[in-house]
């Protein structure tokens, strides 16, 4: 059987689905529930094994949870307060050394 040759420039990707198996631990009416699902991150879809969880509000809660867990805070690269204190101390020390040097020239 001969393969059909296509012009690769004319290929159009219509959809990509990454169906990953996931385990989702949740509380439902105060009870612990473990749900298994297939998640398509690219298209933000979840297909639960338990059909009663296939409600859009449950899916939105899962993606909201993922967004919170994977979003860095705005100050992620900001140093803690102790570092700023050390920088101020080093700058003051540098200024004093520079001032002393100028006094001896």
PDB file as gemmi writes it, atoms N, CA and C in Angstrom:
CRYST1    1.000    1.000    1.000  90.00  90.00  90.00 P 1                      
ATOM      1  N   UNK A   1       0.854  -1.174   0.000  1.00  0.00           N  
ATOM      2  CA  UNK A   1       0.000   0.000   0.000  1.00  0.00           C  
ATOM      3  C   UNK A   1       0.902   1.239   0.000  1.00  0.00           C  
ATOM      4  N   UNK A   2       0.643   2.116  -0.895  1.00  0.00           N  
ATOM      5  CA  UNK A   2       1.450   3.319  -1.027  1.00  0.00           C  
ATOM      6  C   UNK A   2       0.882   4.427  -0.143  1.00  0.00           C  
ATOM      7  N   UNK A   3       1.783   5.092   0.613  1.00  0.00           N  
ATOM      8  CA  UNK A   3       1.343   6.186   1.474  1.00  0.00           C  
ATOM      9  C   UNK A   3       0.933   7.383   0.635  1.00  0.00           C  
ATOM     10  N   UNK A   4      -0.106   8.044   1.102  1.00  0.00           N  
ATOM     11  CA  UNK A   4      -0.529   9.264   0.430  1.00  0.00           C  
ATOM     12  C   UNK A   4       0.407  10.383   0.853  1.00  0.00           C  
ATOM     13  N   UNK A   5       0.982  11.065  -0.089  1.00  0.00           N  
ATOM     14  CA  UNK A   5       1.885  12.169   0.218  1.00  0.00           C  
ATOM     15  C   UNK A   5       1.090  13.464   0.169  1.00  0.00           C  
ATOM     16  N   UNK A   6       1.273  14.250   1.215  1.00  0.00           N  
ATOM     17  CA  UNK A   6       0.573  15.528   1.301  1.00  0.00           C  
ATOM     18  C   UNK A   6       1.585  16.649   1.338  1.00  0.00           C  
ATOM     19  N   UNK A   7       1.125  17.798   0.986  1.00  0.00           N  
ATOM     20  CA  UNK A   7       1.947  18.983   1.120  1.00  0.00           C  
ATOM     21  C   UNK A   7       1.922  19.366   2.602  1.00  0.00           C  
ATOM     22  N   UNK A   8       3.058  19.218   3.291  1.00  0.00           N  
ATOM     23  CA  UNK A   8       3.104  19.450   4.728  1.00  0.00           C  
ATOM     24  C   UNK A   8       2.788  20.891   5.098  1.00  0.00           C  
ATOM     25  N   UNK A   9       2.998  21.807   4.201  1.00  0.00           N  
ATOM     26  CA  UNK A   9       2.665  23.204   4.469  1.00  0.00           C  
ATOM     27  C   UNK A   9       1.161  23.413   4.581  1.00  0.00           C  
ATOM     28  N   UNK A  10       0.385  22.496   4.042  1.00  0.00           N  
ATOM     29  CA  UNK A  10      -1.065  22.648   4.030  1.00  0.00           C  
ATOM     30  C   UNK A  10      -1.739  21.986   5.236  1.00  0.00           C  
ATOM     31  N   UNK A  11      -0.951  21.389   6.133  1.00  0.00           N  
ATOM     32  CA  UNK A  11      -1.538  20.732   7.308  1.00  0.00           C  
ATOM     33  C   UNK A  11      -2.000  21.788   8.301  1.00  0.00           C  
ATOM     34  N   UNK A  12      -3.203  21.609   8.806  1.00  0.00           N  
ATOM     35  CA  UNK A  12      -3.765  22.495   9.821  1.00  0.00           C  
ATOM     36  C   UNK A  12      -4.100  21.652  11.049  1.00  0.00           C  
ATOM     37  N   UNK A  13      -3.494  21.978  12.180  1.00  0.00           N  
ATOM     38  CA  UNK A  13      -3.781  21.261  13.427  1.00  0.00           C  
ATOM     39  C   UNK A  13      -5.096  21.787  13.976  1.00  0.00           C  
ATOM     40  N   UNK A  14      -6.040  20.898  14.187  1.00  0.00           N  
ATOM     41  CA  UNK A  14      -7.367  21.295  14.643  1.00  0.00           C  
ATOM     42  C   UNK A  14      -7.532  21.212  16.150  1.00  0.00           C  
ATOM     43  N   UNK A  15      -6.850  20.274  16.774  1.00  0.00           N  
ATOM     44  CA  UNK A  15      -6.995  20.112  18.213  1.00  0.00           C  
ATOM     45  C   UNK A  15      -5.885  19.200  18.718  1.00  0.00           C  
ATOM     46  N   UNK A  16      -5.467  19.424  19.940  1.00  0.00           N  
ATOM     47  CA  UNK A  16      -4.505  18.545  20.603  1.00  0.00           C  
ATOM     48  C   UNK A  16      -5.085  18.240  21.973  1.00  0.00           C  
ATOM     49  N   UNK A  17      -5.125  16.977  22.342  1.00  0.00           N  
ATOM     50  CA  UNK A  17      -5.677  16.587  23.639  1.00  0.00           C  
ATOM     51  C   UNK A  17      -4.650  15.779  24.390  1.00  0.00           C  
ATOM     52  N   UNK A  18      -4.304  16.255  25.575  1.00  0.00           N  
ATOM     53  CA  UNK A  18      -3.418  15.524  26.479  1.00  0.00           C  
ATOM     54  C   UNK A  18      -4.303  14.930  27.561  1.00  0.00           C  
ATOM     55  N   UNK A  19      -4.687  13.711  27.399  1.00  0.00           N  
ATOM     56  CA  UNK A  19      -5.543  13.075  28.398  1.00  0.00           C  
ATOM     57  C   UNK A  19      -4.670  12.372  29.426  1.00  0.00           C  
ATOM     58  N   UNK A  20      -4.472  13.056  30.537  1.00  0.00           N  
ATOM     59  CA  UNK A  20      -3.633  12.519  31.603  1.00  0.00           C  
ATOM     60  C   UNK A  20      -4.529  11.976  32.703  1.00  0.00           C  
ATOM     61  N   UNK A  21      -4.221  10.818  33.211  1.00  0.00           N  
ATOM     62  CA  UNK A  21      -4.993  10.356  34.365  1.00  0.00           C  
ATOM     63  C   UNK A  21      -4.600  11.162  35.599  1.00  0.00           C  
ATOM     64  N   UNK A  22      -5.584  11.576  36.365  1.00  0.00           N  
ATOM     65  CA  UNK A  22      -5.335  12.358  37.569  1.00  0.00           C  
ATOM     66  C   UNK A  22      -6.172  11.819  38.729  1.00  0.00           C  
ATOM     67  N   UNK A  23      -5.663  12.056  39.915  1.00  0.00           N  
ATOM     68  CA  UNK A  23      -6.401  11.747  41.141  1.00  0.00           C  
ATOM     69  C   UNK A  23      -6.694  13.080  41.795  1.00  0.00           C  
ATOM     70  N   UNK A  24      -7.949  13.300  42.152  1.00  0.00           N  
ATOM     71  CA  UNK A  24      -8.359  14.557  42.764  1.00  0.00           C  
ATOM     72  C   UNK A  24      -8.989  14.236  44.117  1.00  0.00           C  
ATOM     73  N   UNK A  25      -8.362  14.757  45.164  1.00  0.00           N  
ATOM     74  CA  UNK A  25      -8.896  14.599  46.520  1.00  0.00           C  
ATOM     75  C   UNK A  25      -9.766  15.816  46.816  1.00  0.00           C  
ATOM     76  N   UNK A  26     -10.965  15.585  47.298  1.00  0.00           N  
ATOM     77  CA  UNK A  26     -11.872  16.699  47.579  1.00  0.00           C  
ATOM     78  C   UNK A  26     -12.790  16.360  48.743  1.00  0.00           C  
ATOM     79  N   UNK A  27     -13.402  17.395  49.279  1.00  0.00           N  
ATOM     80  CA  UNK A  27     -14.443  17.233  50.286  1.00  0.00           C  
ATOM     81  C   UNK A  27     -15.776  17.520  49.627  1.00  0.00           C  
ATOM     82  N   UNK A  28     -16.718  16.600  49.799  1.00  0.00           N  
ATOM     83  CA  UNK A  28     -18.065  16.777  49.269  1.00  0.00           C  
ATOM     84  C   UNK A  28     -19.020  16.599  50.441  1.00  0.00           C  
ATOM     85  N   UNK A  29     -19.716  17.667  50.783  1.00  0.00           N  
ATOM     86  CA  UNK A  29     -20.629  17.660  51.930  1.00  0.00           C  
ATOM     87  C   UNK A  29     -19.923  17.170  53.195  1.00  0.00           C  
ATOM     88  N   UNK A  30     -18.678  17.593  53.388  1.00  0.00           N  
ATOM     89  CA  UNK A  30     -17.924  17.236  54.582  1.00  0.00           C  
ATOM     90  C   UNK A  30     -17.297  15.854  54.556  1.00  0.00           C  
ATOM     91  N   UNK A  31     -17.482  15.131  53.469  1.00  0.00           N  
ATOM     92  CA  UNK A  31     -16.919  13.784  53.358  1.00  0.00           C  
ATOM     93  C   UNK A  31     -15.766  13.792  52.365  1.00  0.00           C  
ATOM     94  N   UNK A  32     -14.733  13.032  52.676  1.00  0.00           N  
ATOM     95  CA  UNK A  32     -13.576  12.924  51.803  1.00  0.00           C  
ATOM     96  C   UNK A  32     -13.920  12.049  50.603  1.00  0.00           C  
ATOM     97  N   UNK A  33     -13.661  12.571  49.414  1.00  0.00           N  
ATOM     98  CA  UNK A  33     -13.925  11.830  48.179  1.00  0.00           C  
ATOM     99  C   UNK A  33     -12.655  11.839  47.347  1.00  0.00           C  
ATOM    100  N   UNK A  34     -12.297  10.683  46.850  1.00  0.00           N  
ATOM    101  CA  UNK A  34     -11.179  10.564  45.922  1.00  0.00           C  
ATOM    102  C   UNK A  34     -11.770  10.289  44.552  1.00  0.00           C  
ATOM    103  N   UNK A  35     -11.493  11.170  43.619  1.00  0.00           N  
ATOM    104  CA  UNK A  35     -12.033  11.017  42.271  1.00  0.00           C  
ATOM    105  C   UNK A  35     -10.887  10.821  41.288  1.00  0.00           C  
ATOM    106  N   UNK A  36     -11.122  10.005  40.302  1.00  0.00           N  
ATOM    107  CA  UNK A  36     -10.159   9.808  39.228  1.00  0.00           C  
ATOM    108  C   UNK A  36     -10.769  10.367  37.955  1.00  0.00           C  
ATOM    109  N   UNK A  37      -9.927  10.962  37.153  1.00  0.00           N  
ATOM    110  CA  UNK A  37     -10.428  11.584  35.935  1.00  0.00           C  
ATOM    111  C   UNK A  37      -9.322  11.600  34.888  1.00  0.00           C  
ATOM    112  N   UNK A  38      -9.722  11.912  33.700  1.00  0.00           N  
ATOM    113  CA  UNK A  38      -8.773  12.184  32.633  1.00  0.00           C  
ATOM    114  C   UNK A  38      -8.846  13.683  32.391  1.00  0.00           C  
ATOM    115  N   UNK A  39      -7.683  14.337  32.402  1.00  0.00           N  
ATOM    116  CA  UNK A  39      -7.652  15.783  32.281  1.00  0.00           C  
ATOM    117  C   UNK A  39      -6.985  16.178  30.972  1.00  0.00           C  
ATOM    118  N   UNK A  40      -7.615  17.085  30.283  1.00  0.00           N  
ATOM    119  CA  UNK A  40      -7.069  17.667  29.063  1.00  0.00           C  
ATOM    120  C   UNK A  40      -6.710  19.111  29.392  1.00  0.00           C  
ATOM    121  N   UNK A  41      -5.432  19.338  29.766  1.00  0.00           N  
ATOM    122  CA  UNK A  41      -5.008  20.675  30.176  1.00  0.00           C  
ATOM    123  C   UNK A  41      -5.093  21.690  29.041  1.00  0.00           C  
ATOM    124  N   UNK A  42      -4.739  21.278  27.844  1.00  0.00           N  
ATOM    125  CA  UNK A  42      -4.719  22.210  26.719  1.00  0.00           C  
ATOM    126  C   UNK A  42      -6.099  22.809  26.461  1.00  0.00           C  
ATOM    127  N   UNK A  43      -7.134  22.008  26.624  1.00  0.00           N  
ATOM    128  CA  UNK A  43      -8.498  22.467  26.343  1.00  0.00           C  
ATOM    129  C   UNK A  43      -9.332  22.677  27.599  1.00  0.00           C  
ATOM    130  N   UNK A  44      -8.697  22.587  28.760  1.00  0.00           N  
ATOM    131  CA  UNK A  44      -9.365  22.768  30.051  1.00  0.00           C  
ATOM    132  C   UNK A  44     -10.626  21.914  30.159  1.00  0.00           C  
ATOM    133  N   UNK A  45     -10.427  20.626  29.981  1.00  0.00           N  
ATOM    134  CA  UNK A  45     -11.524  19.676  30.112  1.00  0.00           C  
ATOM    135  C   UNK A  45     -11.140  18.599  31.117  1.00  0.00           C  
ATOM    136  N   UNK A  46     -12.122  18.121  31.855  1.00  0.00           N  
ATOM    137  CA  UNK A  46     -11.925  17.024  32.800  1.00  0.00           C  
ATOM    138  C   UNK A  46     -13.060  16.034  32.581  1.00  0.00           C  
ATOM    139  N   UNK A  47     -12.699  14.761  32.546  1.00  0.00           N  
ATOM    140  CA  UNK A  47     -13.689  13.695  32.367  1.00  0.00           C  
ATOM    141  C   UNK A  47     -13.590  12.769  33.564  1.00  0.00           C  
ATOM    142  N   UNK A  48     -14.473  12.968  34.540  1.00  0.00           N  
ATOM    143  CA  UNK A  48     -14.447  12.195  35.775  1.00  0.00           C  
ATOM    144  C   UNK A  48     -14.966  10.783  35.552  1.00  0.00           C  
ATOM    145  N   UNK A  49     -14.387   9.831  36.293  1.00  0.00           N  
ATOM    146  CA  UNK A  49     -14.910   8.464  36.280  1.00  0.00           C  
ATOM    147  C   UNK A  49     -16.266   8.410  36.975  1.00  0.00           C  
ATOM    148  N   UNK A  50     -16.447   9.259  37.990  1.00  0.00           N  
ATOM    149  CA  UNK A  50     -17.741   9.349  38.672  1.00  0.00           C  
ATOM    150  C   UNK A  50     -18.591  10.368  37.924  1.00  0.00           C  
ATOM    151  N   UNK A  51     -19.612   9.902  37.235  1.00  0.00           N  
ATOM    152  CA  UNK A  51     -20.370  10.777  36.330  1.00  0.00           C  
ATOM    153  C   UNK A  51     -21.026  11.954  37.049  1.00  0.00           C  
ATOM    154  N   UNK A  52     -21.376  11.792  38.321  1.00  0.00           N  
ATOM    155  CA  UNK A  52     -22.039  12.888  39.028  1.00  0.00           C  
ATOM    156  C   UNK A  52     -21.104  14.073  39.266  1.00  0.00           C  
ATOM    157  N   UNK A  53     -19.787  13.901  39.051  1.00  0.00           N  
ATOM    158  CA  UNK A  53     -18.846  15.002  39.181  1.00  0.00           C  
ATOM    159  C   UNK A  53     -18.624  15.757  37.872  1.00  0.00           C  
ATOM    160  N   UNK A  54     -19.198  15.270  36.780  1.00  0.00           N  
ATOM    161  CA  UNK A  54     -18.986  15.892  35.473  1.00  0.00           C  
ATOM    162  C   UNK A  54     -19.821  17.151  35.275  1.00  0.00           C  
ATOM    163  N   UNK A  55     -20.019  17.889  36.337  1.00  0.00           N  
ATOM    164  CA  UNK A  55     -20.722  19.161  36.287  1.00  0.00           C  
ATOM    165  C   UNK A  55     -19.706  20.270  36.041  1.00  0.00           C  
ATOM    166  N   UNK A  56     -20.093  21.287  35.289  1.00  0.00           N  
ATOM    167  CA  UNK A  56     -19.167  22.365  34.942  1.00  0.00           C  
ATOM    168  C   UNK A  56     -18.629  23.072  36.177  1.00  0.00           C  
ATOM    169  N   UNK A  57     -19.438  23.196  37.233  1.00  0.00           N  
ATOM    170  CA  UNK A  57     -18.981  23.896  38.440  1.00  0.00           C  
ATOM    171  C   UNK A  57     -17.859  23.123  39.132  1.00  0.00           C  
ATOM    172  N   UNK A  58     -17.910  21.799  39.103  1.00  0.00           N  
ATOM    173  CA  UNK A  58     -16.849  20.986  39.696  1.00  0.00           C  
ATOM    174  C   UNK A  58     -15.576  21.144  38.877  1.00  0.00           C  
ATOM    175  N   UNK A  59     -15.724  21.101  37.570  1.00  0.00           N  
ATOM    176  CA  UNK A  59     -14.564  21.266  36.691  1.00  0.00           C  
ATOM    177  C   UNK A  59     -13.911  22.633  36.902  1.00  0.00           C  
ATOM    178  N   UNK A  60     -14.735  23.672  37.028  1.00  0.00           N  
ATOM    179  CA  UNK A  60     -14.202  25.019  37.252  1.00  0.00           C  
ATOM    180  C   UNK A  60     -13.439  25.091  38.574  1.00  0.00           C  
ATOM    181  N   UNK A  61     -13.948  24.421  39.604  1.00  0.00           N  
ATOM    182  CA  UNK A  61     -13.265  24.410  40.902  1.00  0.00           C  
ATOM    183  C   UNK A  61     -11.907  23.736  40.799  1.00  0.00           C  
ATOM    184  N   UNK A  62     -11.813  22.675  40.025  1.00  0.00           N  
ATOM    185  CA  UNK A  62     -10.535  21.986  39.850  1.00  0.00           C  
ATOM    186  C   UNK A  62      -9.542  22.905  39.148  1.00  0.00           C  
ATOM    187  N   UNK A  63      -9.967  23.550  38.077  1.00  0.00           N  
ATOM    188  CA  UNK A  63      -9.056  24.438  37.350  1.00  0.00           C  
ATOM    189  C   UNK A  63      -8.713  25.687  38.163  1.00  0.00           C  
ATOM    190  N   UNK A  64      -9.660  26.183  38.976  1.00  0.00           N  
ATOM    191  CA  UNK A  64      -9.351  27.299  39.874  1.00  0.00           C  
ATOM    192  C   UNK A  64      -8.282  26.886  40.880  1.00  0.00           C  
ATOM    193  N   UNK A  65      -8.413  25.679  41.412  1.00  0.00           N  
ATOM    194  CA  UNK A  65      -7.421  25.159  42.358  1.00  0.00           C  
ATOM    195  C   UNK A  65      -6.045  25.056  41.690  1.00  0.00           C  
ATOM    196  N   UNK A  66      -6.000  24.537  40.486  1.00  0.00           N  
ATOM    197  CA  UNK A  66      -4.731  24.423  39.763  1.00  0.00           C  
ATOM    198  C   UNK A  66      -4.121  25.796  39.489  1.00  0.00           C  
ATOM    199  N   UNK A  67      -4.964  26.763  39.161  1.00  0.00           N  
ATOM    200  CA  UNK A  67      -4.464  28.109  38.886  1.00  0.00           C  
ATOM    201  C   UNK A  67      -3.822  28.705  40.140  1.00  0.00           C  
ATOM    202  N   UNK A  68      -4.469  28.533  41.274  1.00  0.00           N  
ATOM    203  CA  UNK A  68      -3.924  29.047  42.532  1.00  0.00           C  
ATOM    204  C   UNK A  68      -2.599  28.367  42.849  1.00  0.00           C  
ATOM    205  N   UNK A  69      -2.538  27.063  42.669  1.00  0.00           N  
ATOM    206  CA  UNK A  69      -1.337  26.304  43.021  1.00  0.00           C  
ATOM    207  C   UNK A  69      -0.173  26.537  42.067  1.00  0.00           C  
ATOM    208  N   UNK A  70      -0.453  26.974  40.847  1.00  0.00           N  
ATOM    209  CA  UNK A  70       0.625  27.119  39.857  1.00  0.00           C  
ATOM    210  C   UNK A  70       0.952  28.569  39.510  1.00  0.00           C  
ATOM    211  N   UNK A  71       0.281  29.523  40.156  1.00  0.00           N  
ATOM    212  CA  UNK A  71       0.542  30.933  39.888  1.00  0.00           C  
ATOM    213  C   UNK A  71       1.481  31.480  40.950  1.00  0.00           C  
ATOM    214  N   UNK A  72       2.578  32.049  40.508  1.00  0.00           N  
ATOM    215  CA  UNK A  72       3.519  32.651  41.443  1.00  0.00           C  
ATOM    216  C   UNK A  72       2.992  34.000  41.910  1.00  0.00           C  
ATOM    217  N   UNK A  73       3.232  34.333  43.165  1.00  0.00           N  
ATOM    218  CA  UNK A  73       2.815  35.658  43.628  1.00  0.00           C  
ATOM    219  C   UNK A  73       3.604  36.748  42.892  1.00  0.00           C  
ATOM    220  N   UNK A  74       3.055  37.948  42.859  1.00  0.00           N  
ATOM    221  CA  UNK A  74       3.712  39.044  42.142  1.00  0.00           C  
ATOM    222  C   UNK A  74       5.105  39.319  42.684  1.00  0.00           C  
ATOM    223  N   UNK A  75       5.303  39.086  43.971  1.00  0.00           N  
ATOM    224  CA  UNK A  75       6.596  39.383  44.577  1.00  0.00           C  
ATOM    225  C   UNK A  75       7.479  38.138  44.693  1.00  0.00           C  
ATOM    226  N   UNK A  76       7.253  37.174  43.808  1.00  0.00           N  
ATOM    227  CA  UNK A  76       7.990  35.907  43.880  1.00  0.00           C  
ATOM    228  C   UNK A  76       9.505  36.105  43.874  1.00  0.00           C  
ATOM    229  N   UNK A  77       9.974  37.038  43.098  1.00  0.00           N  
ATOM    230  CA  UNK A  77      11.416  37.250  42.995  1.00  0.00           C  
ATOM    231  C   UNK A  77      11.922  38.289  43.991  1.00  0.00           C  
ATOM    232  N   UNK A  78      11.038  38.791  44.802  1.00  0.00           N  
ATOM    233  CA  UNK A  78      11.421  39.809  45.768  1.00  0.00           C  
ATOM    234  C   UNK A  78      12.118  39.161  46.960  1.00  0.00           C  
ATOM    235  N   UNK A  79      13.184  39.792  47.415  1.00  0.00           N  
ATOM    236  CA  UNK A  79      13.929  39.269  48.566  1.00  0.00           C  
ATOM    237  C   UNK A  79      13.154  39.551  49.849  1.00  0.00           C  
ATOM    238  N   UNK A  80      13.462  38.782  50.893  1.00  0.00           N  
ATOM    239  CA  UNK A  80      12.793  39.024  52.167  1.00  0.00           C  
ATOM    240  C   UNK A  80      13.391  40.261  52.848  1.00  0.00           C  
ATOM    241  N   UNK A  81      12.759  40.709  53.927  1.00  0.00           N  
ATOM    242  CA  UNK A  81      13.156  41.946  54.602  1.00  0.00           C  
ATOM    243  C   UNK A  81      14.602  41.915  55.103  1.00  0.00           C  
ATOM    244  N   UNK A  82      15.081  40.754  55.548  1.00  0.00           N  
ATOM    245  CA  UNK A  82      16.449  40.641  56.045  1.00  0.00           C  
ATOM    246  C   UNK A  82      17.480  41.005  54.992  1.00  0.00           C  
ATOM    247  N   UNK A  83      17.210  40.645  53.768  1.00  0.00           N  
ATOM    248  CA  UNK A  83      18.132  40.956  52.667  1.00  0.00           C  
ATOM    249  C   UNK A  83      18.196  42.461  52.455  1.00  0.00           C  
ATOM    250  N   UNK A  84      17.032  43.129  52.510  1.00  0.00           N  
ATOM    251  CA  UNK A  84      17.023  44.578  52.331  1.00  0.00           C  
ATOM    252  C   UNK A  84      17.830  45.268  53.423  1.00  0.00           C  
ATOM    253  N   UNK A  85      17.745  44.749  54.638  1.00  0.00           N  
ATOM    254  CA  UNK A  85      18.539  45.299  55.731  1.00  0.00           C  
ATOM    255  C   UNK A  85      20.028  45.146  55.479  1.00  0.00           C  
ATOM    256  N   UNK A  86      20.421  43.987  54.969  1.00  0.00           N  
ATOM    257  CA  UNK A  86      21.834  43.738  54.650  1.00  0.00           C  
ATOM    258  C   UNK A  86      22.314  44.659  53.524  1.00  0.00           C  
ATOM    259  N   UNK A  87      21.470  44.878  52.544  1.00  0.00           N  
ATOM    260  CA  UNK A  87      21.826  45.766  51.433  1.00  0.00           C  
ATOM    261  C   UNK A  87      22.006  47.189  51.954  1.00  0.00           C  
ATOM    262  N   UNK A  88      21.094  47.655  52.802  1.00  0.00           N  
ATOM    263  CA  UNK A  88      21.215  49.002  53.379  1.00  0.00           C  
ATOM    264  C   UNK A  88      22.508  49.135  54.189  1.00  0.00           C  
ATOM    265  N   UNK A  89      22.802  48.126  54.996  1.00  0.00           N  
ATOM    266  CA  UNK A  89      24.021  48.144  55.801  1.00  0.00           C  
ATOM    267  C   UNK A  89      25.254  48.194  54.903  1.00  0.00           C  
ATOM    268  N   UNK A  90      25.269  47.374  53.840  1.00  0.00           N  
ATOM    269  CA  UNK A  90      26.412  47.354  52.920  1.00  0.00           C  
ATOM    270  C   UNK A  90      26.548  48.679  52.189  1.00  0.00           C  
ATOM    271  N   UNK A  91      25.429  49.281  51.782  1.00  0.00           N  
ATOM    272  CA  UNK A  91      25.480  50.581  51.113  1.00  0.00           C  
ATOM    273  C   UNK A  91      26.017  51.657  52.049  1.00  0.00           C  
ATOM    274  N   UNK A  92      25.576  51.646  53.300  1.00  0.00           N  
ATOM    275  CA  UNK A  92      26.063  52.617  54.285  1.00  0.00           C  
ATOM    276  C   UNK A  92      27.555  52.434  54.500  1.00  0.00           C  
ATOM    277  N   UNK A  93      27.981  51.193  54.641  1.00  0.00           N  
ATOM    278  CA  UNK A  93      29.407  50.908  54.828  1.00  0.00           C  
ATOM    279  C   UNK A  93      30.217  51.364  53.616  1.00  0.00           C  
ATOM    280  N   UNK A  94      29.697  51.124  52.425  1.00  0.00           N  
ATOM    281  CA  UNK A  94      30.379  51.545  51.198  1.00  0.00           C  
ATOM    282  C   UNK A  94      30.477  53.069  51.129  1.00  0.00           C  
ATOM    283  N   UNK A  95      29.391  53.752  51.509  1.00  0.00           N  
ATOM    284  CA  UNK A  95      29.399  55.216  51.525  1.00  0.00           C  
ATOM    285  C   UNK A  95      30.436  55.749  52.515  1.00  0.00           C  
ATOM    286  N   UNK A  96      30.530  55.106  53.680  1.00  0.00           N  
ATOM    287  CA  UNK A  96      31.517  55.527  54.682  1.00  0.00           C  
ATOM    288  C   UNK A  96      32.942  55.303  54.172  1.00  0.00           C  
ATOM    289  N   UNK A  97      33.195  54.173  53.558  1.00  0.00           N  
ATOM    290  CA  UNK A  97      34.523  53.905  53.008  1.00  0.00           C  
ATOM    291  C   UNK A  97      34.874  54.914  51.921  1.00  0.00           C  
ATOM    292  N   UNK A  98      33.908  55.222  51.070  1.00  0.00           N  
ATOM    293  CA  UNK A  98      34.124  56.198  50.000  1.00  0.00           C  
ATOM    294  C   UNK A  98      34.412  57.572  50.597  1.00  0.00           C  
ATOM    295  N   UNK A  99      33.683  57.943  51.632  1.00  0.00           N  
ATOM    296  CA  UNK A  99      33.875  59.239  52.291  1.00  0.00           C  
ATOM    297  C   UNK A  99      35.265  59.309  52.938  1.00  0.00           C  
ATOM    298  N   UNK A 100      35.681  58.227  53.604  1.00  0.00           N  
ATOM    299  CA  UNK A 100      36.994  58.184  54.237  1.00  0.00           C  
ATOM    300  C   UNK A 100      38.090  58.278  53.172  1.00  0.00           C  
ATOM    301  N   UNK A 101      37.898  57.624  52.052  1.00  0.00           N  
ATOM    302  CA  UNK A 101      38.893  57.659  50.970  1.00  0.00           C  
ATOM    303  C   UNK A 101      39.060  59.085  50.442  1.00  0.00           C  
ATOM    304  N   UNK A 102      37.928  59.771  50.264  1.00  0.00           N  
ATOM    305  CA  UNK A 102      37.961  61.137  49.759  1.00  0.00           C  
ATOM    306  C   UNK A 102      38.654  62.074  50.741  1.00  0.00           C  
ATOM    307  N   UNK A 103      38.488  61.799  52.047  1.00  0.00           N  
ATOM    308  CA  UNK A 103      39.122  62.634  53.079  1.00  0.00           C  
ATOM    309  C   UNK A 103      40.642  62.504  53.052  1.00  0.00           C  
ATOM    310  N   UNK A 104      41.169  61.365  52.619  1.00  0.00           N  
ATOM    311  CA  UNK A 104      42.610  61.143  52.616  1.00  0.00           C  
ATOM    312  C   UNK A 104      43.264  61.546  51.291  1.00  0.00           C  
ATOM    313  N   UNK A 105      42.506  61.872  50.282  1.00  0.00           N  
ATOM    314  CA  UNK A 105      43.092  62.245  48.992  1.00  0.00           C  
ATOM    315  C   UNK A 105      43.468  63.689  48.920  1.00  0.00           C  
TER     316      UNK A 105                                                      
END                                                                             
